[in-house]
Each structure stands twice: as C-alpha cells, then as structure tokens.
Amino acid sequence: MNWDDMQPLLHDATIETLQMVGIATLVTLLVGLPLGVLLVLTDKGGPLRNAVVNKVVGAIVNVGRSLPFVILLVALIPFTRWVVGTSIGWQAATVPLAVGAIPFYARLVESAVRGVDGGLVEAVHAMGGGTWAVVRKVLLPEALPALLAALTTTVIALVGYSAMAGTVGGGGLGNLAITYGYMRFETNFMIVIVVELVLLVTLVQLLGDFAVRRLKR
C-alpha cells in the first residue's frame, strides 16, 4: 500500500480517534472532578464528613479502576447500545472510554486536592465561608496545576484506550492498525500508525506540561 492509499484512511481514523478522546475527556472531566472532590470532602476531617457516602463512592471508583479496559468494553455493550444505539464505531467506543477514565481521573483529583494546604481551608472557614466557598476559592484554584497534570495523564491514557477499542470495532487508529497493519500484513502501515500515536501522546504531554508550568508561575 502506497502513501496515496494510506493518507485518506489515516485522516479519517485520526479524526475518529480525536473525537473519541475529546468527548471522553469532556465527560471524564465533568464527572471525575466532582467525584474526586467529593471523596475529599466526605472523608475524615472534611467539611462534609460522611463515612457511608465516602465508602460507597470509594468502592465504586475502586471497582471501575480495577476492571481491565478490554473487559469493560465487552461488559458495557448493552449499556453502550442503549446510549448511542450501536455497539460498534467510534461513537460506541466513547462510552466505555469515558466510563473507564472517570474513576482513574477521580483518584488523581483526590490526590491533587488532598495536597492543598489545610491552613487555607481553615482561613476560609474562619471568615464564614461554607463548603462551596472552600471548594471554589481554595481547593480548586490551589490544586489547579496538579489537576491539569492529572488531566494530561488521563488524556494520554485515553489515547491508549482508544487504540485498544479499535481491536473490537471501535474505529480510529487502533481499528486501522488491526484491519490493515495486522490482518493484511501491511507493516509500513502499522509503523506509520505507531509513529502517529507516539507523536499524538508526545504533543499532549508537551502541551500539558507547558500549561502546568504557566499556572505554577
């Protein structure tokens, strides 16, 4: 297969991968961030101390993190079909991608938020600030560089997950690698896809590191 044949296939697969990762990242951020903060707020010493809620949320997060992504892909097929109407294609792959990344990011958020100086939290409480004020004015702003670094790590993990989803008809670069690089023995095609994935991950890491450095200043 020559470059003229590869180019349109690579273009479409790259767009699918970016769509999968982009949508899954957005859902992960919207769900994983509140979950991670909730784990801190409901823990011992937190302003919303609640052992039951903390243990339930913690257990759900732990179960989600412990499941291998390939198993999650298969286990969520009925749910995926209910959400997007199909179990194949990049749209379907977005569902297990988000479900798998949410608990991963939630734990990273929890670690980042725990690193905030407790004295700042006490100062807000002393000035009459409630839980929402603590979260909005202290926890999230102070932990922002760490949260962004955690999001960068999560996006990189999602790129890897998206390639794995391609092995079961999820579309994107992973599906292209299996269909052409493996099944049709197009070694050159496989090499190009691997290089593109490496470049994509490197770009995400560089952008994330740059943003973290700017925030720390």
CYANA upper distance limits for C-alpha pairs under 8 A (distance plus 0.5 A):
  1 MET  CA      5 ASP  CA      6.74
  1 MET  CA      6 MET  CA      7.36
  1 MET  CA    186 GLU  CA      7.66
  1 MET  CA    189 PHE  CA      8.24
  2 ASN  CA      6 MET  CA      6.86
  3 TRP  CA      7 GLN  CA      6.34
  4 ASP  CA      8 PRO  CA      8.07
  5 ASP  CA      9 LEU  CA      7.84
  6 MET  CA     10 LEU  CA      6.52
  6 MET  CA    189 PHE  CA      7.82
  7 GLN  CA     11 HIS  CA      6.57
  8 PRO  CA     12 ASP  CA      6.76
  9 LEU  CA     13 ALA  CA      6.62
  9 LEU  CA    176 LEU  CA      8.33
 10 LEU  CA     14 THR  CA      6.38
 10 LEU  CA    173 LEU  CA      7.82
 10 LEU  CA    176 LEU  CA      8.35
 10 LEU  CA    193 ILE  CA      8.38
 11 HIS  CA     15 ILE  CA      6.80
 12 ASP  CA     16 GLU  CA      6.80
 12 ASP  CA    172 GLY  CA      8.15
 13 ALA  CA     17 THR  CA      6.69
 13 ALA  CA    171 GLY  CA      7.40
 13 ALA  CA    172 GLY  CA      4.71
 13 ALA  CA    173 LEU  CA      5.57
 13 ALA  CA    176 LEU  CA      7.41
 14 THR  CA     18 LEU  CA      6.68
 14 THR  CA    172 GLY  CA      6.59
 14 THR  CA    173 LEU  CA      6.58
 15 ILE  CA     19 GLN  CA      6.62
 15 ILE  CA    172 GLY  CA      7.93
 16 GLU  CA     20 MET  CA      6.63
 16 GLU  CA     90 TRP  CA      6.58
 16 GLU  CA    171 GLY  CA      7.21
 16 GLU  CA    172 GLY  CA      5.37
 16 GLU  CA    173 LEU  CA      8.32
 17 THR  CA     21 VAL  CA      6.60
 17 THR  CA     90 TRP  CA      7.94
 17 THR  CA    159 VAL  CA      8.08
 17 THR  CA    162 SER  CA      7.10
 17 THR  CA    163 ALA  CA      8.44
 17 THR  CA    171 GLY  CA      8.02
 17 THR  CA    172 GLY  CA      5.11
 17 THR  CA    173 LEU  CA      6.84
 18 LEU  CA     22 GLY  CA      6.24
 19 GLN  CA     23 ILE  CA      6.55
 19 GLN  CA     90 TRP  CA      8.27
 20 MET  CA     24 ALA  CA      6.54
 20 MET  CA     90 TRP  CA      6.58
 20 MET  CA     91 GLN  CA      7.46
 20 MET  CA     93 ALA  CA      7.49
 20 MET  CA     94 THR  CA      5.65
 20 MET  CA     97 LEU  CA      8.32
 20 MET  CA    162 SER  CA      7.52
 21 VAL  CA     25 THR  CA      6.36
 21 VAL  CA     94 THR  CA      7.88
 21 VAL  CA     97 LEU  CA      8.31
 21 VAL  CA    155 VAL  CA      7.54
 21 VAL  CA    158 LEU  CA      6.48
 21 VAL  CA    159 VAL  CA      6.83
 21 VAL  CA    162 SER  CA      7.51
 22 GLY  CA     26 LEU  CA      6.83
 23 ILE  CA     27 VAL  CA      6.82
 23 ILE  CA     94 THR  CA      7.42
 24 ALA  CA     28 THR  CA      6.45
 24 ALA  CA     94 THR  CA      6.21
 24 ALA  CA     95 VAL  CA      7.82
 24 ALA  CA     97 LEU  CA      6.46
 24 ALA  CA     98 ALA  CA      5.06
 24 ALA  CA    101 ALA  CA      8.35
 24 ALA  CA    158 LEU  CA      8.28
 25 THR  CA     29 LEU  CA      6.56
 25 THR  CA     98 ALA  CA      7.47
 25 THR  CA    154 THR  CA      8.35
 25 THR  CA    155 VAL  CA      6.96
 25 THR  CA    158 LEU  CA      8.24
 26 LEU  CA     30 LEU  CA      6.73
 27 VAL  CA     31 VAL  CA      6.63
 27 VAL  CA     32 GLY  CA      8.49
 27 VAL  CA     98 ALA  CA      6.74
 27 VAL  CA    102 ILE  CA      8.41
 28 THR  CA     32 GLY  CA      5.71
 28 THR  CA     33 LEU  CA      8.13
 28 THR  CA     98 ALA  CA      6.14
 28 THR  CA     99 VAL  CA      8.20
 28 THR  CA    101 ALA  CA      6.68
 28 THR  CA    102 ILE  CA      5.29
 28 THR  CA    105 TYR  CA      7.67
 29 LEU  CA     33 LEU  CA      6.01
 29 LEU  CA    102 ILE  CA      8.07
 29 LEU  CA    105 TYR  CA      8.28
 29 LEU  CA    151 LEU  CA      8.30
 30 LEU  CA     34 PRO  CA      7.62
 31 VAL  CA     35 LEU  CA      6.87
 31 VAL  CA    102 ILE  CA      7.08
 32 GLY  CA     36 GLY  CA      6.57
 32 GLY  CA    102 ILE  CA      5.29
 32 GLY  CA    103 PRO  CA      6.93
 32 GLY  CA    105 TYR  CA      6.17
 32 GLY  CA    106 ALA  CA      5.01
 32 GLY  CA    109 VAL  CA      8.16
 33 LEU  CA     37 VAL  CA      6.79
 33 LEU  CA    105 TYR  CA      7.82
 33 LEU  CA    106 ALA  CA      6.41
 33 LEU  CA    109 VAL  CA      6.71
 34 PRO  CA     38 LEU  CA      6.44
 34 PRO  CA    106 ALA  CA      8.32
 35 LEU  CA     39 LEU  CA      6.77
 35 LEU  CA     57 VAL  CA      8.15
 35 LEU  CA    106 ALA  CA      6.21
 36 GLY  CA     40 VAL  CA      7.24
 36 GLY  CA    105 TYR  CA      8.19
 36 GLY  CA    106 ALA  CA      4.74
 36 GLY  CA    107 ARG  CA      6.44
 36 GLY  CA    108 LEU  CA      7.92
 36 GLY  CA    109 VAL  CA      5.45
 36 GLY  CA    110 GLU  CA      5.01
 37 VAL  CA     41 LEU  CA      6.70
 37 VAL  CA    106 ALA  CA      8.43
 37 VAL  CA    109 VAL  CA      7.30
 37 VAL  CA    110 GLU  CA      6.50
 37 VAL  CA    113 VAL  CA      7.42
 38 LEU  CA     42 THR  CA      6.47
 38 LEU  CA     54 ASN  CA      8.22
 39 LEU  CA     43 ASP  CA      6.65
 39 LEU  CA     54 ASN  CA      6.25
 39 LEU  CA     57 VAL  CA      7.59
 39 LEU  CA     58 GLY  CA      7.48
 39 LEU  CA    110 GLU  CA      7.02
 40 VAL  CA     46 GLY  CA      6.86
 40 VAL  CA    110 GLU  CA      6.64
 40 VAL  CA    113 VAL  CA      7.76
 40 VAL  CA    114 ARG  CA      7.33
 41 LEU  CA     46 GLY  CA      5.00
 41 LEU  CA     47 PRO  CA      6.17
 41 LEU  CA     48 LEU  CA      5.69
 41 LEU  CA     49 ARG  CA      7.01
 42 THR  CA     46 GLY  CA      6.02
 42 THR  CA     47 PRO  CA      7.46
 42 THR  CA     48 LEU  CA      5.22
 42 THR  CA     49 ARG  CA      4.65
 42 THR  CA     50 ASN  CA      5.44
 42 THR  CA     51 ALA  CA      7.30
 42 THR  CA     53 VAL  CA      7.43
 42 THR  CA     54 ASN  CA      5.97
 43 ASP  CA     48 LEU  CA      8.05
 43 ASP  CA     49 ARG  CA      5.91
 43 ASP  CA     50 ASN  CA      7.09
 43 ASP  CA     51 ALA  CA      7.16
 43 ASP  CA     54 ASN  CA      6.55
 44 LYS  CA     49 ARG  CA      6.29
 44 LYS  CA     50 ASN  CA      8.32
 44 LYS  CA     51 ALA  CA      8.14
 45 GLY  CA     49 ARG  CA      7.09
 47 PRO  CA    131 THR  CA      6.92
 48 LEU  CA    131 THR  CA      8.23
 50 ASN  CA     54 ASN  CA      6.60
 51 ALA  CA     55 LYS  CA      6.51
 52 VAL  CA     56 VAL  CA      6.62
 53 VAL  CA     57 VAL  CA      6.52
 54 ASN  CA     58 GLY  CA      6.34
 55 LYS  CA     59 ALA  CA      6.40
 56 VAL  CA     60 ILE  CA      6.78
 57 VAL  CA     61 VAL  CA      6.71
 58 GLY  CA     62 ASN  CA      6.58
 59 ALA  CA     63 VAL  CA      6.64
 60 ILE  CA     64 GLY  CA      6.71
 60 ILE  CA    103 PRO  CA      8.47
 61 VAL  CA     65 ARG  CA      6.69
 61 VAL  CA    103 PRO  CA      5.24
 61 VAL  CA    104 PHE  CA      8.17
 61 VAL  CA    106 ALA  CA      7.98
 61 VAL  CA    107 ARG  CA      8.18
 62 ASN  CA     66 SER  CA      6.61
 62 ASN  CA    103 PRO  CA      7.69
 63 VAL  CA     67 LEU  CA      7.08
 64 GLY  CA     99 VAL  CA      8.15
 64 GLY  CA    100 GLY  CA      6.89
 64 GLY  CA    103 PRO  CA      6.26
 64 GLY  CA    104 PHE  CA      8.35
 65 ARG  CA    100 GLY  CA      7.51
 65 ARG  CA    103 PRO  CA      6.28
 65 ARG  CA    104 PHE  CA      6.40
 67 LEU  CA     71 ILE  CA      7.25
 67 LEU  CA     72 LEU  CA      6.88
 68 PRO  CA     72 LEU  CA      6.81
 69 PHE  CA     73 LEU  CA      6.62
 69 PHE  CA     96 PRO  CA      8.42
 69 PHE  CA    100 GLY  CA      7.17
 69 PHE  CA    161 TYR  CA      7.63
 70 VAL  CA     74 VAL  CA      7.16
 70 VAL  CA    164 MET  CA      7.83
 70 VAL  CA    165 ALA  CA      7.98
 71 ILE  CA     75 ALA  CA      6.51
 72 LEU  CA     76 LEU  CA      6.43
 72 LEU  CA     96 PRO  CA      7.05
 72 LEU  CA    100 GLY  CA      7.85
 73 LEU  CA     77 ILE  CA      7.10
 73 LEU  CA     93 ALA  CA      8.24
 73 LEU  CA     96 PRO  CA      6.19
 73 LEU  CA    165 ALA  CA      7.80
 76 LEU  CA     80 THR  CA      6.29
 76 LEU  CA     96 PRO  CA      7.13
 77 ILE  CA     81 ARG  CA      6.51
 77 ILE  CA     87 SER  CA      6.35
 78 PRO  CA     82 TRP  CA      6.73
 78 PRO  CA     87 SER  CA      8.32
 79 PHE  CA     83 VAL  CA      6.69
 80 THR  CA     84 VAL  CA      6.58
 80 THR  CA     85 GLY  CA      7.76
 80 THR  CA     86 THR  CA      7.36
 80 THR  CA     87 SER  CA      6.49
 80 THR  CA     92 ALA  CA      6.49
 80 THR  CA     95 VAL  CA      6.52
 80 THR  CA     96 PRO  CA      7.94
 81 ARG  CA     85 GLY  CA      5.01
 81 ARG  CA     86 THR  CA      4.97
 81 ARG  CA     87 SER  CA      5.65
 81 ARG  CA     92 ALA  CA      7.78
 82 TRP  CA     86 THR  CA      8.08
 83 VAL  CA     95 VAL  CA      8.46
 84 VAL  CA     91 GLN  CA      7.42
 84 VAL  CA     92 ALA  CA      6.76
 86 THR  CA     92 ALA  CA      6.63
 87 SER  CA     92 ALA  CA      5.69
 87 SER  CA     93 ALA  CA      8.13
 88 ILE  CA     92 ALA  CA      5.93
 88 ILE  CA     93 ALA  CA      7.52
 88 ILE  CA    168 VAL  CA      8.34
 88 ILE  CA    169 GLY  CA      5.93
 88 ILE  CA    170 GLY  CA      5.99
 88 ILE  CA    171 GLY  CA      8.15
 89 GLY  CA     93 ALA  CA      6.96
 89 GLY  CA    169 GLY  CA      6.53
 89 GLY  CA    170 GLY  CA      5.07
 89 GLY  CA    171 GLY  CA      5.49
 90 TRP  CA     94 THR  CA      6.81
 90 TRP  CA    170 GLY  CA      5.53
 90 TRP  CA    171 GLY  CA      5.38
 90 TRP  CA    172 GLY  CA      7.11
 91 GLN  CA     95 VAL  CA      7.97
 91 GLN  CA    170 GLY  CA      8.38
 92 ALA  CA     96 PRO  CA      8.27
 92 ALA  CA    170 GLY  CA      7.28
 93 ALA  CA     97 LEU  CA      6.71
 93 ALA  CA    162 SER  CA      7.89
 93 ALA  CA    165 ALA  CA      6.72
 93 ALA  CA    170 GLY  CA      5.59
 93 ALA  CA    171 GLY  CA      8.22
 94 THR  CA     98 ALA  CA      6.67
 95 VAL  CA     99 VAL  CA      6.76
 96 PRO  CA    100 GLY  CA      6.31
 97 LEU  CA    101 ALA  CA      6.64
 97 LEU  CA    158 LEU  CA      7.21
 97 LEU  CA    161 TYR  CA      7.17
 97 LEU  CA    162 SER  CA      7.54
 98 ALA  CA    102 ILE  CA      6.49
 99 VAL  CA    103 PRO  CA      8.05
100 GLY  CA    104 PHE  CA      7.61
101 ALA  CA    105 TYR  CA      6.57
101 ALA  CA    154 THR  CA      7.37
101 ALA  CA    157 ALA  CA      8.45
101 ALA  CA    158 LEU  CA      7.57
102 ILE  CA    106 ALA  CA      6.51
103 PRO  CA    107 ARG  CA      6.83
104 PHE  CA    108 LEU  CA      7.17
104 PHE  CA    154 THR  CA      7.89
105 TYR  CA    109 VAL  CA      6.58
105 TYR  CA    150 ALA  CA      7.38
105 TYR  CA    151 LEU  CA      7.50
105 TYR  CA    154 THR  CA      6.75
106 ALA  CA    110 GLU  CA      6.65
107 ARG  CA    111 SER  CA      6.82
108 LEU  CA    112 ALA  CA      6.73
108 LEU  CA    147 LEU  CA      8.10
108 LEU  CA    150 ALA  CA      6.36
109 VAL  CA    113 VAL  CA      6.57
109 VAL  CA    147 LEU  CA      6.54
109 VAL  CA    150 ALA  CA      7.49
110 GLU  CA    114 ARG  CA      6.63
111 SER  CA    115 GLY  CA      7.06
112 ALA  CA    116 VAL  CA      7.88
112 ALA  CA    143 ALA  CA      6.33
112 ALA  CA    146 ALA  CA      6.02
112 ALA  CA    147 LEU  CA      6.65
113 VAL  CA    139 LEU  CA      6.52
113 VAL  CA    140 LEU  CA      7.76
113 VAL  CA    143 ALA  CA      6.13
115 GLY  CA    143 ALA  CA      7.84
116 VAL  CA    120 LEU  CA      8.42
116 VAL  CA    138 VAL  CA      8.45
116 VAL  CA    139 LEU  CA      6.87
116 VAL  CA    142 GLU  CA      6.78
116 VAL  CA    143 ALA  CA      6.79
117 ASP  CA    121 VAL  CA      7.73
118 GLY  CA    122 GLU  CA      6.86
119 GLY  CA    123 ALA  CA      6.65
120 LEU  CA    124 VAL  CA      6.96
120 LEU  CA    138 VAL  CA      7.22
121 VAL  CA    125 HIS  CA      6.89
121 VAL  CA    134 VAL  CA      6.60
121 VAL  CA    138 VAL  CA      7.04
121 VAL  CA    139 LEU  CA      8.25
122 GLU  CA    126 ALA  CA      6.54
123 ALA  CA    127 MET  CA      6.89
124 VAL  CA    128 GLY  CA      7.06
124 VAL  CA    129 GLY  CA      5.70
124 VAL  CA    130 GLY  CA      8.35
124 VAL  CA    133 ALA  CA      7.97
124 VAL  CA    134 VAL  CA      6.85
124 VAL  CA    138 VAL  CA      8.48
125 HIS  CA    129 GLY  CA      5.38
125 HIS  CA    130 GLY  CA      7.03
125 HIS  CA    134 VAL  CA      8.07
129 GLY  CA    133 ALA  CA      5.95
129 GLY  CA    134 VAL  CA      7.19
130 GLY  CA    134 VAL  CA      6.84
131 THR  CA    135 VAL  CA      6.79
132 TRP  CA    136 ARG  CA      6.47
133 ALA  CA    137 LYS  CA      6.07
133 ALA  CA    138 VAL  CA      8.05
134 VAL  CA    138 VAL  CA      5.74
134 VAL  CA    139 LEU  CA      6.75
135 VAL  CA    139 LEU  CA      5.30
135 VAL  CA    140 LEU  CA      6.39
136 ARG  CA    140 LEU  CA      6.42
136 ARG  CA    141 PRO  CA      7.64
137 LYS  CA    141 PRO  CA      6.80
138 VAL  CA    142 GLU  CA      6.23
139 LEU  CA    143 ALA  CA      6.43
140 LEU  CA    144 LEU  CA      6.19
143 ALA  CA    147 LEU  CA      6.46
144 LEU  CA    148 LEU  CA      6.56
144 LEU  CA    215 LEU  CA      8.13
145 PRO  CA    149 ALA  CA      6.73
145 PRO  CA    212 VAL  CA      5.57
145 PRO  CA    213 ARG  CA      8.31
145 PRO  CA    215 LEU  CA      6.40
145 PRO  CA    216 LYS  CA      6.86
146 ALA  CA    150 ALA  CA      6.59
146 ALA  CA    212 VAL  CA      8.10
147 LEU  CA    151 LEU  CA      6.65
148 LEU  CA    152 THR  CA      6.69
148 LEU  CA    208 GLY  CA      7.49
148 LEU  CA    211 ALA  CA      8.27
148 LEU  CA    212 VAL  CA      6.98
149 ALA  CA    153 THR  CA      6.87
149 ALA  CA    208 GLY  CA      6.87
149 ALA  CA    209 ASP  CA      7.59
149 ALA  CA    212 VAL  CA      7.00
150 ALA  CA    154 THR  CA      6.71
151 LEU  CA    155 VAL  CA      6.63
152 THR  CA    156 ILE  CA      6.82
152 THR  CA    204 VAL  CA      7.30
152 THR  CA    205 GLN  CA      6.90
152 THR  CA    208 GLY  CA      6.01
153 THR  CA    157 ALA  CA      6.80
153 THR  CA    205 GLN  CA      8.26
154 THR  CA    158 LEU  CA      6.66
155 VAL  CA    159 VAL  CA      6.83
155 VAL  CA    204 VAL  CA      8.11
156 ILE  CA    160 GLY  CA      7.13
156 ILE  CA    201 VAL  CA      6.30
156 ILE  CA    204 VAL  CA      7.51
156 ILE  CA    205 GLN  CA      8.08
157 ALA  CA    161 TYR  CA      6.68
158 LEU  CA    162 SER  CA      6.40
159 VAL  CA    163 ALA  CA      6.96
159 VAL  CA    197 LEU  CA      8.31
159 VAL  CA    201 VAL  CA      7.77
160 GLY  CA    164 MET  CA      6.90
161 TYR  CA    165 ALA  CA      6.63
162 SER  CA    166 GLY  CA      6.98
162 SER  CA    170 GLY  CA      8.15
162 SER  CA    172 GLY  CA      7.75
162 SER  CA    173 LEU  CA      8.48
162 SER  CA    174 GLY  CA      7.35
163 ALA  CA    167 THR  CA      7.77
163 ALA  CA    172 GLY  CA      7.48
163 ALA  CA    173 LEU  CA      6.53
163 ALA  CA    174 GLY  CA      4.33
163 ALA  CA    175 ASN  CA      7.58
164 MET  CA    168 VAL  CA      8.28
164 MET  CA    174 GLY  CA      6.58
165 ALA  CA    169 GLY  CA      7.34
165 ALA  CA    170 GLY  CA      5.36
165 ALA  CA    171 GLY  CA      7.84
165 ALA  CA    174 GLY  CA      7.32
165 ALA  CA    175 ASN  CA      8.03
166 GLY  CA    170 GLY  CA      4.75
166 GLY  CA    171 GLY  CA      5.47
166 GLY  CA    172 GLY  CA      6.60
166 GLY  CA    173 LEU  CA      7.38
166 GLY  CA    174 GLY  CA      4.66
166 GLY  CA    175 ASN  CA      4.25
166 GLY  CA    176 LEU  CA      7.88
166 GLY  CA    178 ILE  CA      8.00
167 THR  CA    174 GLY  CA      6.65
167 THR  CA    175 ASN  CA      5.94
167 THR  CA    178 ILE  CA      6.74
168 VAL  CA    175 ASN  CA      8.02
169 GLY  CA    175 ASN  CA      6.67
170 GLY  CA    174 GLY  CA      8.41
170 GLY  CA    175 ASN  CA      7.01
171 GLY  CA    175 ASN  CA      5.48
171 GLY  CA    176 LEU  CA      7.80
172 GLY  CA    176 LEU  CA      7.01
173 LEU  CA    177 ALA  CA      6.61
173 LEU  CA    193 ILE  CA      7.17
174 GLY  CA    178 ILE  CA      6.87
175 ASN  CA    179 THR  CA      6.50
176 LEU  CA    180 TYR  CA      6.33
176 LEU  CA    181 GLY  CA      7.62
177 ALA  CA    181 GLY  CA      5.18
177 ALA  CA    182 TYR  CA      6.86
177 ALA  CA    189 PHE  CA      7.81
177 ALA  CA    190 MET  CA      6.08
177 ALA  CA    193 ILE  CA      7.16
178 ILE  CA    182 TYR  CA      5.34
178 ILE  CA    183 MET  CA      6.61
179 THR  CA    183 MET  CA      5.86
179 THR  CA    184 ARG  CA      7.24
180 TYR  CA    184 ARG  CA      5.40
180 TYR  CA    185 PHE  CA      7.14
180 TYR  CA    186 GLU  CA      6.27
180 TYR  CA    189 PHE  CA      7.48
180 TYR  CA    190 MET  CA      8.05
181 GLY  CA    185 PHE  CA      5.80
181 GLY  CA    186 GLU  CA      4.96
181 GLY  CA    187 THR  CA      6.09
181 GLY  CA    188 ASN  CA      8.02
181 GLY  CA    189 PHE  CA      5.99
181 GLY  CA    190 MET  CA      5.02
182 TYR  CA    186 GLU  CA      7.29
182 TYR  CA    187 THR  CA      8.18
182 TYR  CA    190 MET  CA      7.98
186 GLU  CA    190 MET  CA      6.97
187 THR  CA    191 ILE  CA      6.77
188 ASN  CA    192 VAL  CA      6.78
189 PHE  CA    193 ILE  CA      6.82
190 MET  CA    194 VAL  CA      6.71
191 ILE  CA    195 VAL  CA      6.65
192 VAL  CA    196 GLU  CA      6.64
193 ILE  CA    197 LEU  CA      6.69
194 VAL  CA    198 VAL  CA      6.71
195 VAL  CA    199 LEU  CA      6.65
196 GLU  CA    200 LEU  CA      6.57
197 LEU  CA    201 VAL  CA      6.67
198 VAL  CA    202 THR  CA      6.58
199 LEU  CA    203 LEU  CA      6.54
200 LEU  CA    204 VAL  CA      6.78
201 VAL  CA    205 GLN  CA      6.70
202 THR  CA    206 LEU  CA      6.60
203 LEU  CA    207 LEU  CA      6.62
204 VAL  CA    208 GLY  CA      6.52
205 GLN  CA    209 ASP  CA      6.52
206 LEU  CA    210 PHE  CA      6.58
207 LEU  CA    211 ALA  CA      6.70
208 GLY  CA    212 VAL  CA      6.67
209 ASP  CA    213 ARG  CA      6.67
210 PHE  CA    214 ARG  CA      6.83
211 ALA  CA    215 LEU  CA      6.74
212 VAL  CA    216 LYS  CA      6.71
213 ARG  CA    217 ARG  CA      7.03
